[in-house]
Every structure is written in structure tokens, then in C-alpha cells.
Amino acid sequence: IHPQPQIFGALTATGAPQVTELVLDNCRSSNGEIEGLSDSFKELQFLSMANVELTSLAKLPTLSKLRKLELSDNVISGGLEVLAERCPNLTYLNLSGNKIKDLGTVEALQNLKNLKSLDLFNCEITNLEDYRDSIFELLQQITYLDGFDQEDNEAPDSEDDDDEGDEDDDDDENEAGPPGEYEEEDDEDDGASDLGEGEEEEEVGLSYLMKEEIQDEEDDDDYVEGGDEEEEAEGVRGEKRKREAEDEGEEEED
């Protein structure tokens, strides 16, 4: 966070234990300290105090979880042994633009066992012959000095690393294919199956109807044949009655 000087006191009284990043650039120190900055910031991991006119680190509070410390553009000339006592887990230290002149002053940083990156840019010490080789030999735990390693490879930016990680994740997702691709294929297969079942049902229905029609035609034929037999029987009975009537007429004439 970047607190304004007038609200910094309120912040230290209420939310100090939860703060992990604190930027106090351009605030003015008094007698080597910034009012309100204390060891109550127990979770602090990043602290920036650039251009605050610090002349000494003697009043730096104990910040055991601090990993990155920005102290550029101050007037610090020594007393760096305090850092190993108050901030033992530092991995990054920026002292650029201070009054550090000799290797003896920097030697105190040997006790920062986790220190990986040190910045002394624009300090007088950088004018020494074989400056870089001397620092790497003196502080063998560091990997980067003034932003470059011993082979002049630039230190990676943490934000760039995060972006590369995101790109790798995107590539993995692209290789895996769109998330809905396989679901759509499954839906199409299910649709085809449903369609096939529908066609079978339709075929069954047609065959059933055709069978019904055939049965109806047979019933009609049976009905027609039955009607013909009845008509023939009626005709025989009519002929018989006619002959009987004729016989009766002949008997009466006799």
C-alpha cells in the first residue's frame, strides 16, 4: 500500500499486522527513522523507503518476514550489519544512489544468507576497478548485481515470469481443445441415436398399419363371399317356391 503521511499513524494503529507490502517513498525521516514504522508490521514482505533522507539503518525495526527492501536515493554510508539482525530473510536489496564507497562496507552483507539480488548502481563503489568481480567474490550468495548476473544475463522480472506462466497455461488449454468440443460431439452422437430409434419406431408403426389394412381387406373379402352365398341360397328357395306354386295350380285344374 502507499499511505499518505497523515494517515500512516492510523494505519499502524489498526491494520499493521495484515500489511504485506508498504511503500513510503518520499516520506521524510526524522533522526534516521520514519514515525509509525515499527515491528508491529509482522507480516511485511516488501518495504520501499526511496528518497526519505535516511542516513542510517540503526532504527530500522525488526521485520523477520521482509524479503525485499528498497532504500535507493538516500544518504546511507554504512551500518549495513543491522540488516542481517533485523531482516534476516532478505532476498533483494536496493542501495542504489547512496554513499557507499568501499568493499568493507558491503562485506557486512555476507550474513544475509538468502540474499540473491543486490543493487549498488550510482554508488561510488561502482567506480572501483574490477568492481563486479570483487562483489561477486565477496558475496558469493548473490546471483544478480545491479540487475545482471556474472555472465551479464539480465535478471528476470517477476511480473514477466507470471505472464509466461499464464501463457503456458493458455497453451495447455489450447492443446487440450475447447472445453465444449467433446460434449458437442457426444450430443451429436446422442442425437443420431435418438433419430435411429425414431426411425425404427416409424418403421414398426408403418408395418403395423399395413398389417391392419391387409387384415381389413381379408375381412371385406370374407364379407363379400358370405353375401354371395346368401344370395344363392335365396335364389334356390325362390325357385323351389315357384315350382310348388305351379304344382298346386295343376292340381286345381284337374
DOBA-384236 format. One line per 5 residues: their letters; for each residue x, y negated, z negated of N, C-alpha, C. Coordinates in nm, 2 decimals. Layout:
N
A) X,Y,Z,X,Y,Z,X,Y,Z  ...
# end
This chain:
254
IHPQP) 0.08,0.12,0.00,0.00,0.00,0.00,0.09,-0.12,0.00  0.03,-0.24,0.04,0.10,-0.36,0.05,0.03,-0.47,-0.05  0.06,-0.46,-0.18,-0.02,-0.55,-0.27,0.03,-0.69,-0.26  -0.06,-0.79,-0.27,-0.03,-0.93,-0.28,0.03,-0.95,-0.42  0.12,-1.05,-0.44,0.18,-1.07,-0.57,0.08,-1.09,-0.68
QIFGA) -0.03,-1.16,-0.65,-0.13,-1.20,-0.75,-0.21,-1.08,-0.80  -0.22,-0.97,-0.72,-0.30,-0.86,-0.76,-0.21,-0.74,-0.80  -0.08,-0.76,-0.80,0.01,-0.65,-0.83,0.00,-0.61,-0.97  -0.02,-0.71,-1.06,-0.04,-0.68,-1.20,-0.16,-0.59,-1.23  -0.27,-0.63,-1.16,-0.39,-0.55,-1.18,-0.38,-0.41,-1.13
LTATG) -0.30,-0.39,-1.02,-0.28,-0.26,-0.96,-0.20,-0.17,-1.06  -0.10,-0.23,-1.12,-0.01,-0.15,-1.21,-0.09,-0.11,-1.34  -0.19,-0.19,-1.37,-0.27,-0.16,-1.49,-0.37,-0.05,-1.47  -0.42,-0.04,-1.34,-0.53,0.05,-1.31,-0.50,0.17,-1.23  -0.42,0.15,-1.12,-0.41,0.26,-1.03,-0.27,0.32,-1.00
APQVT) -0.17,0.28,-1.09,-0.03,0.32,-1.07,-0.01,0.47,-1.06  -0.07,0.55,-1.14,-0.05,0.70,-1.13,-0.08,0.76,-1.00  -0.18,0.70,-0.92,-0.22,0.76,-0.80,-0.15,0.71,-0.67  -0.07,0.60,-0.69,0.00,0.54,-0.57,0.12,0.63,-0.53  0.13,0.66,-0.40,0.24,0.74,-0.35,0.33,0.65,-0.26
ELVLD) 0.28,0.54,-0.20,0.36,0.45,-0.12,0.34,0.31,-0.16  0.45,0.23,-0.17,0.44,0.09,-0.22,0.53,0.01,-0.15  0.48,-0.10,-0.09,0.57,-0.20,-0.01,0.56,-0.33,-0.08  0.68,-0.38,-0.13,0.69,-0.50,-0.20,0.78,-0.60,-0.12  0.79,-0.58,0.01,0.88,-0.67,0.09,0.84,-0.82,0.07
NCRSS) 0.95,-0.90,0.06,0.94,-1.05,0.05,0.88,-1.10,-0.08  0.85,-1.00,-0.18,0.82,-1.05,-0.31,0.95,-1.10,-0.38  0.94,-1.18,-0.47,1.07,-1.24,-0.53,1.09,-1.17,-0.67  1.22,-1.12,-0.68,1.26,-1.06,-0.80,1.31,-1.16,-0.90  1.30,-1.13,-1.03,1.35,-1.22,-1.13,1.44,-1.14,-1.23
NGEIE) 1.57,-1.19,-1.23,1.67,-1.12,-1.32,1.69,-0.97,-1.28  1.68,-0.95,-1.15,1.71,-0.81,-1.10,1.59,-0.72,-1.10  1.47,-0.77,-1.12,1.35,-0.68,-1.13,1.23,-0.75,-1.07  1.13,-0.67,-1.03,1.01,-0.72,-0.98,0.90,-0.69,-1.09  0.84,-0.80,-1.14,0.75,-0.78,-1.25,0.63,-0.69,-1.21
GLSDS) 0.61,-0.59,-1.30,0.50,-0.50,-1.27,0.55,-0.36,-1.22  0.67,-0.36,-1.16,0.72,-0.23,-1.11,0.78,-0.16,-1.23  0.72,-0.04,-1.26,0.76,0.03,-1.38,0.76,0.18,-1.35  0.80,0.26,-1.45,0.80,0.41,-1.43,0.66,0.46,-1.45  0.56,0.38,-1.46,0.42,0.43,-1.45,0.38,0.48,-1.32
FKELQ) 0.46,0.44,-1.21,0.43,0.49,-1.08,0.49,0.63,-1.06  0.44,0.73,-1.13,0.50,0.86,-1.14,0.49,0.94,-1.01  0.39,0.91,-0.93,0.37,0.98,-0.80,0.43,0.91,-0.68  0.50,0.80,-0.70,0.56,0.73,-0.59,0.66,0.80,-0.52  0.64,0.81,-0.38,0.74,0.88,-0.30,0.81,0.79,-0.20
FLSMA) 0.75,0.67,-0.17,0.81,0.57,-0.08,0.80,0.44,-0.14  0.91,0.37,-0.15,0.92,0.23,-0.21,1.00,0.14,-0.12  0.94,0.03,-0.08,1.02,-0.07,0.00,1.02,-0.20,-0.07  1.15,-0.25,-0.09,1.17,-0.38,-0.15,1.27,-0.46,-0.07  1.24,-0.48,0.06,1.32,-0.55,0.15,1.31,-0.70,0.13
NVELT) 1.42,-0.77,0.13,1.43,-0.92,0.11,1.35,-0.97,-0.01  1.39,-0.91,-0.13,1.33,-0.96,-0.25,1.44,-1.02,-0.34  1.56,-1.04,-0.28,1.67,-1.11,-0.35,1.73,-1.03,-0.47  1.73,-0.90,-0.46,1.78,-0.81,-0.56,1.93,-0.82,-0.56  1.99,-0.84,-0.68,2.14,-0.85,-0.69,2.19,-0.72,-0.76
SLAKL) 2.10,-0.65,-0.82,2.15,-0.53,-0.90,2.03,-0.43,-0.90  2.07,-0.30,-0.92,1.97,-0.20,-0.94,1.95,-0.15,-1.09  2.01,-0.23,-1.18,2.02,-0.19,-1.32,1.88,-0.17,-1.38  1.78,-0.25,-1.33,1.65,-0.25,-1.39,1.55,-0.17,-1.31  1.60,-0.09,-1.21,1.51,0.00,-1.13,1.45,0.10,-1.23
PTLSK) 1.32,0.12,-1.22,1.25,0.22,-1.31,1.28,0.36,-1.27  1.26,0.45,-1.36,1.27,0.59,-1.32,1.16,0.64,-1.24  1.19,0.69,-1.12,1.09,0.73,-1.02,1.13,0.87,-0.97  1.10,0.97,-1.04,1.16,1.10,-1.02,1.11,1.17,-0.89  1.00,1.12,-0.84,0.94,1.18,-0.71,0.97,1.10,-0.59
LRKLE) 1.04,0.99,-0.61,1.08,0.90,-0.50,1.17,0.97,-0.40  1.13,0.96,-0.27,1.21,1.03,-0.16,1.27,0.92,-0.06  1.20,0.81,-0.04,1.25,0.71,0.05,1.25,0.58,-0.02  1.37,0.51,-0.01,1.39,0.38,-0.07,1.45,0.28,0.03  1.37,0.17,0.05,1.41,0.07,0.14,1.46,-0.05,0.06
LSDNV) 1.59,-0.09,0.07,1.65,-0.20,0.00,1.72,-0.30,0.09  1.68,-0.31,0.21,1.75,-0.39,0.31,1.74,-0.54,0.28  1.84,-0.61,0.33,1.84,-0.76,0.32,1.83,-0.81,0.18  1.90,-0.75,0.09,1.92,-0.81,-0.04,2.06,-0.85,-0.06  2.10,-0.86,-0.19,2.24,-0.91,-0.22,2.31,-0.81,-0.31
ISGGL) 2.28,-0.68,-0.29,2.34,-0.57,-0.38,2.48,-0.55,-0.34  2.57,-0.55,-0.44,2.71,-0.53,-0.41,2.77,-0.41,-0.48  2.70,-0.35,-0.57,2.75,-0.23,-0.64,2.64,-0.17,-0.73  2.69,-0.09,-0.83,2.60,-0.03,-0.92,2.51,0.08,-0.87  2.55,0.14,-0.76,2.47,0.24,-0.69,2.45,0.37,-0.77
EVLAE) 2.54,0.39,-0.87,2.53,0.52,-0.95,2.39,0.53,-1.02  2.32,0.41,-1.04,2.19,0.41,-1.10,2.09,0.50,-1.02  2.11,0.50,-0.89,2.01,0.57,-0.81,2.01,0.72,-0.84  2.12,0.78,-0.87,2.12,0.93,-0.90,2.05,0.95,-1.03  2.06,0.86,-1.12,1.99,0.87,-1.25,1.84,0.85,-1.25
RCPNL) 1.80,0.75,-1.17,1.66,0.71,-1.17,1.58,0.77,-1.06  1.64,0.80,-0.95,1.57,0.85,-0.83,1.65,0.97,-0.78  1.66,1.08,-0.85,1.75,1.19,-0.81,1.71,1.27,-0.69  1.58,1.25,-0.64,1.54,1.33,-0.52,1.53,1.25,-0.40  1.61,1.14,-0.39,1.61,1.06,-0.27,1.66,1.14,-0.15
TYLNL) 1.60,1.12,-0.04,1.65,1.18,0.09,1.68,1.07,0.19  1.63,0.95,0.17,1.65,0.84,0.27,1.68,0.72,0.19  1.79,0.65,0.22,1.83,0.52,0.15,1.87,0.42,0.25  1.81,0.30,0.25,1.84,0.20,0.34,1.90,0.08,0.26  2.03,0.06,0.28,2.10,-0.05,0.22,2.15,-0.15,0.32
SGNKI) 2.10,-0.15,0.44,2.15,-0.24,0.54,2.13,-0.39,0.50  2.22,-0.47,0.54,2.21,-0.62,0.52,2.24,-0.66,0.37  2.32,-0.57,0.30,2.36,-0.60,0.16,2.51,-0.64,0.16  2.56,-0.65,0.04,2.70,-0.70,0.02,2.80,-0.58,-0.01  2.77,-0.47,0.05,2.86,-0.35,0.02,2.98,-0.36,0.11
KDLGT) 3.10,-0.35,0.05,3.22,-0.38,0.12,3.32,-0.26,0.13  3.32,-0.17,0.04,3.42,-0.07,0.04,3.37,0.07,0.01  3.45,0.17,0.04,3.41,0.31,0.02,3.39,0.35,-0.13  3.46,0.28,-0.21,3.45,0.31,-0.36,3.31,0.28,-0.41  3.24,0.18,-0.35,3.10,0.15,-0.39,3.01,0.26,-0.35
VEALQ) 3.03,0.31,-0.22,2.95,0.41,-0.17,2.97,0.55,-0.23  3.09,0.57,-0.29,3.12,0.70,-0.35,3.02,0.74,-0.46  2.96,0.65,-0.52,2.86,0.68,-0.63,2.74,0.75,-0.57  2.72,0.75,-0.44,2.61,0.82,-0.38,2.63,0.97,-0.37  2.75,1.02,-0.40,2.77,1.16,-0.39,2.68,1.24,-0.49
NLKNL) 2.63,1.18,-0.59,2.55,1.25,-0.68,2.40,1.26,-0.64  2.37,1.20,-0.53,2.24,1.22,-0.46,2.24,1.34,-0.37  2.22,1.46,-0.43,2.25,1.58,-0.36,2.15,1.60,-0.25  2.03,1.54,-0.25,1.93,1.56,-0.15,1.93,1.46,-0.04  2.03,1.36,-0.05,2.03,1.25,0.05,2.07,1.30,0.19
KSLDL) 1.99,1.27,0.29,2.01,1.31,0.42,2.04,1.20,0.52  1.98,1.08,0.49,2.00,0.97,0.58,2.04,0.84,0.50  2.14,0.77,0.54,2.19,0.65,0.48,2.21,0.54,0.58  2.16,0.42,0.55,2.18,0.31,0.64,2.25,0.20,0.58  2.37,0.17,0.63,2.46,0.06,0.58,2.48,-0.05,0.69
FNCEI) 2.39,-0.05,0.79,2.40,-0.15,0.90,2.41,-0.29,0.85  2.49,-0.37,0.91,2.51,-0.51,0.87,2.57,-0.53,0.73  2.63,-0.43,0.68,2.71,-0.45,0.56,2.86,-0.46,0.60  2.94,-0.53,0.52,3.08,-0.55,0.55,3.16,-0.42,0.56  3.11,-0.31,0.50,3.18,-0.19,0.50,3.19,-0.13,0.64
TNLED) 3.09,-0.17,0.73,3.09,-0.11,0.86,3.21,-0.17,0.95  3.28,-0.27,0.90,3.39,-0.32,0.97,3.52,-0.24,0.95  3.52,-0.15,0.85,3.64,-0.07,0.82,3.67,0.02,0.94  3.80,0.05,0.95,3.85,0.14,1.06,3.80,0.28,1.02  3.76,0.35,1.12,3.71,0.49,1.10,3.59,0.49,1.00
YRDSI) 3.51,0.39,1.00,3.40,0.38,0.91,3.31,0.50,0.91  3.27,0.54,1.02,3.17,0.65,1.03,3.23,0.78,0.98  3.35,0.81,1.03,3.42,0.94,0.99,3.44,0.94,0.84  3.48,0.82,0.79,3.51,0.82,0.64,3.38,0.84,0.56  3.27,0.79,0.60,3.15,0.80,0.53,3.10,0.95,0.53
FELLQ) 3.11,1.01,0.65,3.06,1.15,0.67,3.15,1.24,0.58  3.28,1.21,0.57,3.37,1.29,0.49,3.34,1.27,0.34  3.31,1.15,0.31,3.29,1.11,0.17,3.15,1.17,0.12  3.05,1.16,0.20,2.92,1.20,0.16,2.88,1.32,0.26  2.92,1.43,0.22,2.91,1.55,0.31,2.76,1.60,0.31
QITYL) 2.68,1.55,0.22,2.54,1.60,0.22,2.45,1.53,0.32  2.50,1.41,0.37,2.41,1.33,0.46,2.43,1.39,0.61  2.32,1.37,0.68,2.31,1.41,0.82,2.32,1.29,0.92  2.26,1.18,0.87,2.25,1.06,0.96,2.30,0.94,0.89  2.38,0.87,0.96,2.44,0.74,0.91,2.40,0.63,1.01
DGFDQ) 2.33,0.53,0.96,2.28,0.42,1.05,2.20,0.47,1.17  2.13,0.58,1.14,2.03,0.63,1.24,2.09,0.73,1.34  2.22,0.77,1.32,2.28,0.87,1.42,2.36,0.97,1.34  2.36,1.09,1.39,2.45,1.20,1.33,2.59,1.19,1.38  2.68,1.28,1.34,2.82,1.27,1.38,2.84,1.29,1.53
EDNEA) 2.75,1.35,1.60,2.76,1.36,1.74,2.68,1.25,1.82  2.65,1.15,1.74,2.57,1.03,1.80,2.44,1.07,1.85  2.38,1.17,1.79,2.24,1.20,1.82,2.15,1.12,1.73  2.05,1.06,1.79,1.96,0.97,1.71,1.87,1.05,1.62  1.85,1.00,1.50,1.76,1.06,1.40,1.62,1.06,1.45
PDSED) 1.55,1.17,1.44,1.41,1.18,1.49,1.32,1.10,1.40  1.22,1.04,1.46,1.12,0.96,1.39,1.01,1.05,1.34  0.97,1.04,1.21,0.88,1.13,1.15,0.74,1.12,1.23  0.70,1.01,1.28,0.58,0.99,1.35,0.58,1.07,1.48  0.70,1.06,1.55,0.72,1.13,1.67,0.71,1.28,1.65
DDDEG) 0.76,1.33,1.54,0.76,1.47,1.51,0.61,1.51,1.50  0.53,1.43,1.43,0.39,1.46,1.41,0.32,1.46,1.54  0.35,1.37,1.64,0.29,1.37,1.77,0.32,1.49,1.85  0.45,1.53,1.84,0.49,1.65,1.91,0.42,1.77,1.86  0.40,1.78,1.73,0.32,1.89,1.67,0.18,1.89,1.72
DEDDD) 0.12,1.77,1.73,-0.02,1.77,1.78,-0.02,1.81,1.93  0.08,1.77,2.01,0.08,1.81,2.15,0.09,1.96,2.16  0.18,2.02,2.07,0.19,2.17,2.07,0.06,2.24,2.04  -0.01,2.18,1.95,-0.14,2.24,1.91,-0.24,2.23,2.03  -0.24,2.11,2.10,-0.32,2.09,2.22,-0.29,2.19,2.33
DDENE) -0.15,2.22,2.35,-0.11,2.31,2.45,-0.16,2.45,2.42  -0.16,2.49,2.29,-0.20,2.62,2.25,-0.35,2.63,2.27  -0.43,2.52,2.25,-0.57,2.53,2.27,-0.60,2.54,2.42  -0.52,2.47,2.50,-0.54,2.47,2.65,-0.51,2.61,2.70  -0.41,2.68,2.65,-0.37,2.81,2.69,-0.48,2.91,2.65
AGPPG) -0.54,2.89,2.54,-0.65,2.98,2.49,-0.77,2.96,2.57  -0.79,2.85,2.65,-0.91,2.82,2.73,-1.01,2.74,2.65  -1.11,2.68,2.72,-1.21,2.61,2.65,-1.28,2.70,2.55  -1.32,2.65,2.44,-1.38,2.73,2.33,-1.51,2.80,2.38  -1.59,2.73,2.47,-1.72,2.79,2.51,-1.71,2.88,2.63
EYEEE) -1.59,2.90,2.69,-1.58,2.97,2.81,-1.63,3.12,2.80  -1.58,3.19,2.70,-1.62,3.33,2.69,-1.76,3.34,2.64  -1.81,3.25,2.56,-1.95,3.25,2.52,-2.04,3.24,2.64  -2.01,3.15,2.74,-2.09,3.13,2.86,-2.09,3.26,2.94  -1.97,3.32,2.95,-1.97,3.45,3.03,-2.06,3.55,2.96
DDEDD) -2.05,3.56,2.83,-2.14,3.66,2.76,-2.28,3.63,2.78  -2.32,3.50,2.78,-2.46,3.46,2.81,-2.50,3.50,2.95  -2.41,3.48,3.05,-2.44,3.52,3.18,-2.47,3.67,3.19  -2.38,3.75,3.12,-2.40,3.89,3.12,-2.53,3.93,3.06  -2.56,3.87,2.95,-2.69,3.90,2.88,-2.81,3.86,2.97
GASDL) -2.79,3.75,3.05,-2.90,3.71,3.14,-2.92,3.81,3.25  -2.80,3.86,3.30,-2.81,3.97,3.41,-2.88,4.09,3.35  -2.84,4.13,3.23,-2.91,4.25,3.17,-3.06,4.23,3.16  -3.09,4.11,3.11,-3.24,4.09,3.09,-3.31,4.09,3.22  -3.24,4.04,3.33,-3.30,4.04,3.46,-3.32,4.18,3.51
GEGEE) -3.22,4.26,3.49,-3.23,4.40,3.53,-3.34,4.47,3.46  -3.36,4.45,3.33,-3.47,4.51,3.26,-3.60,4.46,3.31  -3.61,4.33,3.35,-3.73,4.28,3.40,-3.77,4.34,3.54  -3.66,4.37,3.62,-3.69,4.43,3.75,-3.74,4.57,3.73  -3.68,4.65,3.63,-3.73,4.78,3.60,-3.87,4.78,3.56
EEEVG) -3.91,4.68,3.47,-4.04,4.68,3.43,-4.14,4.65,3.54  -4.09,4.56,3.64,-4.17,4.52,3.75,-4.19,4.65,3.84  -4.08,4.73,3.86,-4.10,4.85,3.94,-4.19,4.94,3.88  -4.18,4.96,3.75,-4.28,5.05,3.68,-4.42,5.00,3.69  -4.44,4.87,3.68,-4.57,4.82,3.70,-4.63,4.84,3.84
LSYLM) -4.55,4.83,3.94,-4.59,4.85,4.08,-4.63,4.99,4.10  -4.54,5.08,4.06,-4.57,5.22,4.08,-4.69,5.27,4.01  -4.71,5.21,3.89,-4.83,5.24,3.81,-4.96,5.19,3.89  -4.95,5.07,3.94,-5.07,5.02,4.01,-5.09,5.10,4.14  -4.98,5.14,4.21,-5.00,5.22,4.33,-5.07,5.35,4.30
KEEIQ) -5.02,5.41,4.19,-5.08,5.53,4.14,-5.23,5.52,4.11  -5.27,5.41,4.05,-5.41,5.38,4.02,-5.49,5.37,4.15  -5.43,5.30,4.25,-5.50,5.28,4.37,-5.52,5.41,4.44  -5.42,5.50,4.44,-5.44,5.63,4.50,-5.55,5.71,4.44  -5.55,5.70,4.30,-5.65,5.77,4.23,-5.79,5.72,4.26
DEEDD) -5.80,5.59,4.28,-5.93,5.53,4.31,-5.98,5.58,4.45  -5.88,5.59,4.54,-5.92,5.63,4.68,-5.97,5.78,4.68  -5.90,5.86,4.60,-5.94,6.00,4.59,-6.08,6.01,4.53  -6.11,5.93,4.42,-6.24,5.93,4.36,-6.34,5.89,4.47  -6.31,5.78,4.55,-6.41,5.74,4.65,-6.43,5.85,4.75
DDYVE) -6.33,5.93,4.79,-6.35,6.04,4.89,-6.44,6.14,4.83  -6.41,6.17,4.70,-6.50,6.27,4.63,-6.64,6.23,4.63  -6.66,6.10,4.61,-6.80,6.05,4.61,-6.87,6.06,4.74  -6.79,6.03,4.85,-6.84,6.03,4.98,-6.88,6.18,5.02  -6.79,6.27,4.99,-6.82,6.41,5.02,-6.94,6.46,4.94
GGDEE) -6.95,6.42,4.82,-7.07,6.46,4.74,-7.20,6.41,4.80  -7.19,6.29,4.85,-7.31,6.23,4.92,-7.35,6.30,5.04  -7.25,6.35,5.12,-7.29,6.42,5.24,-7.35,6.55,5.21  -7.31,6.62,5.11,-7.37,6.75,5.07,-7.51,6.73,5.02  -7.54,6.62,4.95,-7.67,6.59,4.91,-7.77,6.57,5.03
EEAEG) -7.71,6.49,5.13,-7.79,6.46,5.24,-7.82,6.59,5.32  -7.73,6.68,5.33,-7.75,6.81,5.40,-7.86,6.89,5.33  -7.85,6.89,5.19,-7.95,6.96,5.11,-8.09,6.91,5.13  -8.10,6.77,5.14,-8.23,6.71,5.16,-8.28,6.75,5.30  -8.19,6.75,5.39,-8.24,6.79,5.53,-8.29,6.93,5.54
VRGEK) -8.23,7.03,5.47,-8.27,7.17,5.46,-8.41,7.17,5.40  -8.42,7.10,5.29,-8.55,7.11,5.22,-8.66,7.05,5.30  -8.63,6.94,5.38,-8.73,6.88,5.47,-8.77,6.98,5.58  -8.68,7.05,5.64,-8.71,7.15,5.74,-8.80,7.26,5.69  -8.77,7.30,5.57,-8.85,7.41,5.50,-8.99,7.36,5.48
RKREA) -9.01,7.24,5.43,-9.15,7.19,5.41,-9.22,7.18,5.54  -9.15,7.14,5.64,-9.21,7.12,5.77,-9.26,7.25,5.83  -9.18,7.36,5.81,-9.22,7.49,5.86,-9.34,7.54,5.78  -9.34,7.52,5.65,-9.45,7.57,5.56,-9.58,7.50,5.61  -9.57,7.37,5.64,-9.69,7.29,5.68,-9.75,7.35,5.81
EDEGE) -9.66,7.38,5.90,-9.70,7.44,6.03,-9.77,7.57,6.01  -9.72,7.65,5.92,-9.77,7.79,5.90,-9.91,7.77,5.84  -9.93,7.68,5.75,-10.06,7.66,5.69,-10.17,7.61,5.79  -10.12,7.53,5.89,-10.21,7.48,5.99,-10.26,7.60,6.08  -10.17,7.69,6.11,-10.21,7.80,6.20,-10.31,7.89,6.13
EEED) -10.29,7.91,6.00,-10.39,8.00,5.92,-10.52,7.94,5.92  -10.54,7.81,5.91,-10.67,7.74,5.91,-10.74,7.76,6.04  -10.66,7.75,6.15,-10.73,7.76,6.28,-10.78,7.90,6.30  -10.71,8.00,6.25,-10.76,8.14,6.26,-10.89,8.15,6.18
# end
